[in-house]
Structure formats: C-alpha cells, structure tokens
C-alpha cells in the first residue's frame, strides 16, 4: 500500500485496498507507480515462493507460528494470483 489518494479532496483513507495491476501494461495504463504482480513475482510459483520466504522469515523472527505459516503458504498455492 502506498497511501496514494485518488481524490482531490483531503480524505483520511482507513482500511482500504488498491489491488496491484496484473501486468506492466495495465499498470502503466492506470498510471500506477507500483510494480505489477508479473513484475514483482513473474509467475504464480514466484508468488508462492515470495509468500514462503516471508513466512519463513516471520517464523524465524518469532512473529508467526509454524501452523500459521503453513496456512499462509497453502492459501498462496490455492490463490488465483497470476494464474
């Protein structure tokens, strides 16, 4: 999340989400400065690997239980990200 406002009025935007574009072309068409999913991960397996690495790091640092890490990785496998 970048905190980019899409409105000219000053708004306190709490709890919102702006999804990443799937491709670079979509990102550029939307004038979105954030990398697209394809630019970030390359493929679905790249996304799953990124989730796995983040979960492993969080476990090692004591922020995530192994059972929760496994659930996050399983959810990434089952997701439709870059499918």
C-alpha positions in Angstrom: 0.0 0.0 0.0 1.4 3.4 -0.9 -1.2 5.7 0.6 -1.8 7.3 -2.8 -5.0 9.4 -2.8 -7.2 9.2 -5.9 -9.3 12.2 -4.9 -8.6 15.9 -4.9 -10.2 16.4 -1.5 -8.2 15.6 1.6 -9.6 12.3 2.8 -8.5 10.1 5.7 -8.4 6.7 3.9 -8.5 4.0 6.5 -8.8 0.3 5.8 -8.8 0.5 2.0 -7.1 -1.6 -0.6 -5.9 -0.8 -4.1 -5.1 -4.1 -5.9 -1.9 -4.3 -7.9 -2.2 -4.4 -11.7 -1.6 -7.8 -13.2 0.8 -6.7 -15.9 3.1 -3.8 -16.6 0.9 -2.6 -19.5 -2.1 -2.5 -17.1 -0.1 -0.7 -14.5 1.1 2.0 -17.0 -2.4 2.4 -18.4 -3.6 3.2 -14.8 -0.6 5.5 -14.1 0.2 3.2 -11.1 3.8 3.7 -9.9 3.8 0.4 -8.0 5.2 -2.7 -9.8 2.6 -5.1 -11.2 2.2 -8.7 -10.0 4.1 -10.0 -13.0 6.9 -7.5 -12.4 7.1 -8.5 -8.7 6.7 -12.3 -8.9 7.0 -13.4 -12.6 4.5 -16.3 -12.1 2.2 -18.0 -9.7 5.1 -20.1 -8.4 7.2 -16.9 -7.9 4.3 -15.5 -5.8 4.1 -18.7 -3.7 7.9 -18.6 -3.2 7.7 -15.0 -2.0 5.0 -15.9 0.5 7.1 -18.9 1.6 10.2 -16.7 2.2 8.2 -14.1 4.1 6.5 -16.7 6.2 9.9 -18.4 7.0 11.4 -15.0 7.9 8.4 -14.2 10.2 8.7 -17.6 11.9 12.4 -17.2 12.5 11.8 -13.8 14.0 9.1 -15.1 16.3 6.2 -13.3 14.7 4.4 -16.3 13.1 3.7 -19.8 14.4 4.6 -22.7 12.1 0.9 -23.7 11.7 0.0 -20.2 10.6 3.0 -20.1 8.2 1.7 -23.4 6.6 -1.8 -21.9 6.3 -0.4 -18.8 4.5 1.6 -20.9 2.1 -1.3 -23.2 1.4 -3.5 -20.2 0.7 -0.9 -18.8 -1.7 -0.8 -22.2 -3.5 -4.6 -22.2 -3.8 -4.9 -18.5 -4.8 -5.6 -17.2 -8.3 -2.6 -14.8 -8.2 -1.0 -14.9 -11.7 -2.9 -18.0 -12.9 
